[in-house]
Amino acid sequence: MSAVTEGNARERFDLTMLHAAYWAFRRDTERLAAATGPDGDRTGTCPPPHDIWALFSLHWRVQHAAERRALWTVMCGRVPAGRAHGTVLDEMDEGAVRLVPLLDTVDTALRRGDRSVLARRAPALRDAVHAHLDHKETHVLPLIHETLTPYEWGTFDVEFRREVGLRGLGVFLAWLLDGAPETTARAVLRLMPPPVRLLHRTGRLPRRPRRAHRAASP
């Protein structure tokens, strides 16, 4: 497929939600590292570690599943093995695999209340998540413009909503915008249907899932 111009790409592919979600994942790993460190959260501004993890792990799993089915699988089928773009996608997959032991270790430590393990592994998870998302934003997301059609890009939203569910959309939005920069919040809310924007403004969006979810897996 031929590359599109920068202006046309912005019109055809709005990556606002991806960038906002990646920001939120970075925020949560930073909060978790601060809350479980040797000195704890001195500022008193971080939610409890279990609350941070419950929402992070839920949305990490949902985001990964939707991206995998709607984006990366399609893109991989269009990039010859060994080519530069194929290498970028392979590196993304390798980074995701390297995250698995860290995610499992942090999940287990939280369930067991093992603060010594959390103090060591939460910062490592933060650094690994940041590096993984940096790679995706710098090297992988630009390939969306080159390899997907607008229709194929639109299937990501369908897959994501199917994964998160109707009530889960409210939980997701409240989580996504927690502490987000004003510019990010405005950009995200512009993409939401009017009823959801109204619920957000009135503080009536659910902020917790109804039941516990399994730990994240990339």
C-alpha positions in Angstrom: 0.0 0.0 0.0 1.2 3.5 -0.7 2.0 5.8 2.2 -0.5 8.6 2.9 0.4 12.2 3.6 0.8 13.3 7.2 -2.3 15.4 7.0 -4.4 12.7 5.4 -3.1 10.2 7.9 -4.3 12.3 10.8 -7.8 12.4 9.2 -7.9 8.7 8.5 -6.3 7.3 11.6 -7.0 9.0 14.9 -4.6 7.4 17.5 -5.8 9.5 20.4 -7.1 6.5 22.4 -4.0 4.5 21.9 -1.7 7.3 23.1 -4.0 8.0 26.0 -4.1 4.4 27.1 -0.3 4.1 26.9 0.0 7.3 29.1 -2.4 5.7 31.6 -0.3 2.4 31.7 2.8 4.5 32.4 1.0 6.4 35.1 -0.1 3.2 36.9 3.3 1.6 36.8 4.8 4.8 38.2 2.2 4.9 41.0 2.7 1.3 41.8 6.5 1.7 42.1 6.0 4.7 44.3 3.3 3.0 46.5 5.3 -0.2 47.0 8.8 1.3 47.3 10.8 1.1 50.6 9.4 4.4 51.8 5.9 4.0 50.4 4.0 6.8 48.9 5.2 9.9 50.9 2.9 12.2 49.0 -0.3 10.3 50.0 -1.6 10.8 46.4 -1.3 7.2 45.1 -4.3 4.8 45.4 -3.7 1.6 47.3 -1.4 -0.8 45.3 -4.2 -3.4 44.9 -6.5 -0.8 43.4 -3.8 0.4 41.0 -3.1 -3.2 40.0 -6.7 -4.2 39.6 -7.4 -1.5 37.0 -4.0 -1.7 35.3 -4.1 -5.5 34.8 -7.7 -5.4 33.6 -7.1 -2.8 31.0 -3.7 -4.1 30.0 -5.3 -7.4 29.2 -8.2 -5.8 27.3 -6.0 -3.5 25.3 -3.6 -6.2 24.4 -6.3 -8.6 23.2 -8.0 -5.9 21.0 -4.7 -4.7 19.5 -3.5 -8.2 18.8 -6.7 -9.2 16.9 -7.5 -6.0 15.1 -4.1 -4.4 14.5 -0.9 -6.4 14.8 -2.2 -9.7 13.3 -3.4 -7.8 10.2 -0.2 -5.8 10.0 2.1 -8.9 10.3 0.3 -10.5 7.4 1.3 -7.5 5.2 5.0 -7.2 6.1 7.5 -9.7 4.6 9.5 -11.6 7.3 13.0 -10.1 7.8 12.1 -6.7 6.3 12.5 -3.6 8.5 8.9 -3.3 9.4 8.7 -7.0 10.2 11.7 -6.6 12.6 9.9 -3.8 14.4 6.9 -5.9 14.9 9.0 -8.9 16.0 10.8 -6.6 18.5 7.4 -5.5 19.9 6.4 -9.2 20.4 9.7 -10.0 22.1 9.2 -7.0 24.4 5.7 -8.2 25.3 7.0 -11.7 26.1 9.7 -10.3 28.4 7.0 -8.5 30.4 5.2 -11.8 31.3 7.5 -12.8 34.2 7.4 -9.3 35.7 3.6 -9.1 35.5 3.3 -12.5 37.1 5.8 -11.7 39.8 4.1 -8.4 40.7 0.6 -10.1 40.7 1.8 -12.9 42.9 3.6 -10.5 45.3 0.5 -8.4 45.7 -1.7 -11.4 46.4 0.7 -12.6 49.0 1.4 -9.2 50.5 5.2 -9.6 49.8 6.4 -6.0 50.1 10.1 -6.9 49.7 9.4 -8.4 46.3 7.2 -5.6 45.3 9.8 -3.0 46.2 12.3 -4.7 43.9 10.0 -5.7 41.0 7.5 -2.8 40.7 10.3 -0.4 39.5 11.5 -3.1 37.1 8.0 -3.5 35.7 7.6 0.3 35.4 10.9 0.6 33.4 10.0 -2.4 31.2 6.4 -1.1 30.5 7.8 2.3 29.6 10.4 0.9 27.2 7.8 -1.4 25.6 5.3 1.4 25.1 8.0 3.8 23.9 8.9 1.3 21.2 5.3 0.9 20.1 4.7 4.6 19.9 7.9 5.4 18.1 8.2 2.5 15.7 5.0 0.5 15.5 2.1 3.0 15.6 3.4 4.9 12.5 3.1 1.6 10.5 -0.7 1.7 11.0 -0.9 4.5 8.4 1.1 2.4 6.0 -0.4 -1.0 6.4 -4.1 -0.7 7.3 -7.2 0.6 5.6 -9.5 3.0 7.4 -12.0 0.1 7.7 -9.4 -2.2 9.3 -8.4 0.6 11.7 -12.0 1.0 12.6 -12.3 -2.7 13.7 -9.9 -1.9 16.6 -12.7 0.1 18.3 -15.2 -2.7 17.7 -12.8 -5.2 19.2 -12.0 -3.0 22.1 -15.6 -2.4 23.0 -16.4 -6.1 22.7 -13.6 -6.9 25.1 -14.4 -4.2 27.7 -18.2 -4.4 27.5 -20.8 -1.7 27.9 -20.4 -1.1 31.7 -16.7 -1.6 31.4 -16.5 1.4 29.0 -17.4 3.7 31.9 -14.8 2.1 34.2 -12.2 2.4 31.4 -12.9 6.1 30.7 -12.7 7.0 34.4 -9.4 5.1 34.7 -8.1 6.5 31.4 -8.7 10.2 32.5 -7.5 9.9 36.1 -4.9 12.6 36.3 -4.7 13.0 32.5 -3.5 16.3 31.1 -6.4 18.6 30.1 -5.5 18.4 26.4 -5.7 14.6 26.5 -9.0 14.6 28.4 -10.6 16.9 25.9 -9.3 14.9 22.9 -10.6 11.6 24.4 -14.0 13.1 25.4 -14.5 14.4 21.8 -14.5 10.8 20.7 -17.1 9.7 23.2 -20.9 9.7 22.5 -22.8 12.5 24.2 -24.4 10.3 26.9 -20.9 9.2 28.0 -19.6 12.7 28.1 -22.5 13.7 30.2 -22.0 10.9 32.7 -18.3 11.9 32.9 -19.1 15.5 33.6 -21.6 14.6 36.3 -19.2 12.0 37.9 -21.6 9.2 37.4 -19.3 6.8 35.5 -18.6 3.6 37.4 -15.0 3.5 38.6 -14.5 -0.1 39.6 -15.2 -3.3 37.8 -18.0 -5.5 39.3 -15.7 -8.4 40.0 -12.0 -9.1 40.2 -10.2 -9.9 37.0 -7.3 -12.2 36.3 -3.8 -10.8 36.2 -2.5 -9.0 33.1 -0.8 -11.0 30.4 0.8 -9.2 27.4 
